[in-house]
Amino acid sequence: MTFKARKRLAIAVLVIGLPLYIVVAITLVGLIERPPILVELAIYVGLGFLWMLPLRRLFLGVARPDPEAENDTAE
């Protein structure tokens, strides 16, 4: 996958996928009886980290400058 494609996909995941994940997470947690506040906080923090794990490789290096652009200017 090219650097530009990875960058665009990462933006799409953050703009579209993350809000959808938040809605699903809140809906699923709302289905169970409300736990104590610290347990509920731990659930939300855990879910906050859980969405990143499968997408970790997508986001690695996206904030860096385009390595392909550096190769084009060197020639």
Secondary structure, 3 states (H helix, E strand, C coil): CCHHHHHHHHHHHHHHHHHHHHHHHHHHHHHCCCCCHHHHHHHHHHHHHHCCHHHHHHHCCCCCCCHHHHHHHHC
